[in-house]
Amino acid sequence: MVDEGAIIGQRDEPDLPRYAGIATFALLPGIEDVEHADLAVVGIPFDSGTSFRPGARFGPAHIREHSRQLHPYHQFHDTFPFRNRQVVDAGDFGVGPYDIERAVETIHARAARLVAGGTRILALGGDHTIALPLLRAAAEAHGPLAVLHFDAHLDTWDVLHGASIWHGSPFRRAAQEGLLDLEHCQHVGIRGGIYDPSELDDDRRLGFAMIRSEAFQERSMEDIADQVLERLGSGPVYVSIDIDVLDPSQAPGTGTPEVAGITTRELFAVLRRLRGLDIVGGDVVEVAPAYDHAGVTGLAAAHTAWEVLTLMGLAQR
């Protein structure tokens, strides 16, 4: 347990408004300000794996800027997410834009050092390519992982334009590398384009069950959350959230938008029913600020990250 006297929460400067100062995530301390971090938010400004509209490399800064309004008390869970555990902003991982495999190796090495020190990571992307090295680091510490994947797309595709690692393939590569618990992985919100039905067969063989976006019209949020909990089981879980799981009316600032998505209210209604999962890592990805309007996507992503951080903190009690 962390000595409560040593815990540092959000910035506490009464004369400094929330819109002023350097925008760490949710105005949290930097990792350099603490001796040990239980949970770390990291930015990974990388989008060289994207297949359509670029720009998610600017996502981490955009999400941080729109996280200024996040407050220290979570009403639904009746908890102070940043008081129960030491949560920090660990800054950005430095990754270059020209070599995908080298970038993946760098992300893995940086993440593995944090994880080896007992820190659980929530990453701000960046495109979904970054999930692969983060899964590698988490699986090295915790063994094969159940994956809860909110997305419009499967992201279990194979090679595209000669690249085996890109933002549509992280979960195929992770399954092939033995990083996933193939009996306990779950997609939520799927609705994107499919080239051939064989892709759905491949997806099932790679360990994923599917809840399509239409389910949110036909079923209760409690029912969907119960299915997710049953599928994930009691082992270590990695939560990966592509912001395009939301409808473009809720999150226009993304690289591969798909119509007929879910709402932030529906997303949070499911997430908030997942208390008790052993979440060992996660990401919120594919925020592309150039396509955002009035910060709608950045705000949605910041609050989504806060929901996941809260669950991660509760899991460590």
Secondary structure as the mmCIF struct_conf table of DSSP 4:
data_model
#
loop_
_struct_conf.conf_type_id
_struct_conf.id
_struct_conf.beg_label_comp_id
_struct_conf.beg_label_asym_id
_struct_conf.beg_label_seq_id
_struct_conf.end_label_comp_id
_struct_conf.end_label_asym_id
_struct_conf.end_label_seq_id
HELX_RH_3T_P HELX_RH_3T_P1 GLU A 4 ALA A 6
BEND BEND1 GLN A 10 GLN A 10
TURN_TY1_P TURN_TY1_P1 PRO A 14 ASP A 15
BEND BEND2 LEU A 16 LEU A 16
TURN_TY1_P TURN_TY1_P2 ARG A 18 TYR A 19
BEND BEND3 ALA A 20 GLY A 21
HELX_RH_3T_P HELX_RH_3T_P2 PHE A 25 LEU A 27
HELX_LH_PP_P HELX_LH_PP_P1 LEU A 28 PRO A 29
STRN STRN1 GLY A 30 GLY A 30
HELX_RH_3T_P HELX_RH_3T_P3 ILE A 31 ASP A 33
BEND BEND4 VAL A 34 GLU A 35
BEND BEND5 ASP A 38 ASP A 38
STRN STRN2 LEU A 39 ILE A 44
TURN_TY1_P TURN_TY1_P3 SER A 48 GLY A 49
BEND BEND6 SER A 51 PHE A 52
HELX_RH_3T_P HELX_RH_3T_P4 ALA A 56 PHE A 58
HELX_RH_AL_P HELX_RH_AL_P1 GLY A 59 GLU A 65
TURN_TY1_P TURN_TY1_P4 HIS A 66 GLN A 69
BEND BEND7 PRO A 72 PRO A 72
STRN STRN3 HIS A 74 HIS A 74
TURN_TY1_P TURN_TY1_P5 GLN A 75 ASP A 78
STRN STRN4 THR A 79 THR A 79
HELX_RH_AL_P HELX_RH_AL_P2 PRO A 81 ASN A 84
BEND BEND8 ARG A 85 ARG A 85
STRN STRN5 VAL A 87 ASP A 92
BEND BEND9 PRO A 97 TYR A 98
HELX_RH_AL_P HELX_RH_AL_P3 ILE A 100 ALA A 116
TURN_TY1_P TURN_TY1_P6 GLY A 117 GLY A 118
STRN STRN6 ARG A 120 GLY A 125
BEND BEND10 GLY A 126 GLY A 126
HELX_RH_3T_P HELX_RH_3T_P5 HIS A 128 ILE A 130
HELX_RH_AL_P HELX_RH_AL_P4 ALA A 131 HIS A 142
BEND BEND11 PRO A 144 PRO A 144
STRN STRN7 LEU A 145 LEU A 145
STRN STRN8 ALA A 146 PHE A 150
BEND BEND12 ALA A 152 HIS A 153
STRN STRN9 LEU A 160 LEU A 160
TURN_TY1_P TURN_TY1_P7 HIS A 161 GLY A 162
STRN STRN10 ALA A 163 ALA A 163
BEND BEND13 SER A 164 TRP A 166
TURN_TY1_P TURN_TY1_P8 HIS A 167 GLY A 168
HELX_RH_AL_P HELX_RH_AL_P5 PRO A 170 GLN A 176
TURN_TY1_P TURN_TY1_P9 GLU A 177 GLY A 178
STRN STRN11 LEU A 180 LEU A 180
TURN_TY1_P TURN_TY1_P10 LEU A 182 GLU A 183
BEND BEND14 HIS A 184 HIS A 184
STRN STRN12 CYS A 185 ILE A 190
BEND BEND15 TYR A 195 TYR A 195
TURN_TY1_P TURN_TY1_P11 PRO A 197 PRO A 197
HELX_RH_AL_P HELX_RH_AL_P6 SER A 198 ARG A 205
TURN_TY1_P TURN_TY1_P12 LEU A 206 GLY A 207
STRN STRN13 PHE A 208 ARG A 212
TURN_TY1_P TURN_TY1_P13 SER A 213 GLU A 214
HELX_RH_AL_P HELX_RH_AL_P7 ALA A 215 GLU A 218
BEND BEND16 ARG A 219 ARG A 219
HELX_RH_AL_P HELX_RH_AL_P8 MET A 221 LEU A 232
TURN_TY1_P TURN_TY1_P14 GLY A 233 SER A 234
BEND BEND17 GLY A 235 GLY A 235
STRN STRN14 PRO A 236 ASP A 242
HELX_RH_3T_P HELX_RH_3T_P6 ILE A 243 VAL A 245
STRN STRN15 LEU A 246 LEU A 246
TURN_TY1_P TURN_TY1_P15 PRO A 248 GLN A 250
STRN STRN16 THR A 254 THR A 254
BEND BEND18 GLY A 255 THR A 256
BEND BEND19 VAL A 259 ALA A 260
STRN STRN17 ILE A 262 ILE A 262
HELX_RH_AL_P HELX_RH_AL_P9 THR A 264 LEU A 271
TURN_TY1_P TURN_TY1_P16 ARG A 272 ARG A 273
TURN_TY1_P TURN_TY1_P17 ARG A 275 GLY A 276
STRN STRN18 ASP A 278 VAL A 285
STRN STRN19 VAL A 287 VAL A 287
HELX_RH_3T_P HELX_RH_3T_P7 PRO A 289 TYR A 291
BEND BEND20 HIS A 293 HIS A 293
TURN_TY1_P TURN_TY1_P18 ALA A 294 GLY A 295
HELX_RH_AL_P HELX_RH_AL_P10 VAL A 296 ALA A 315
TURN_TY1_P TURN_TY1_P19 GLN A 316 GLN A 316
#
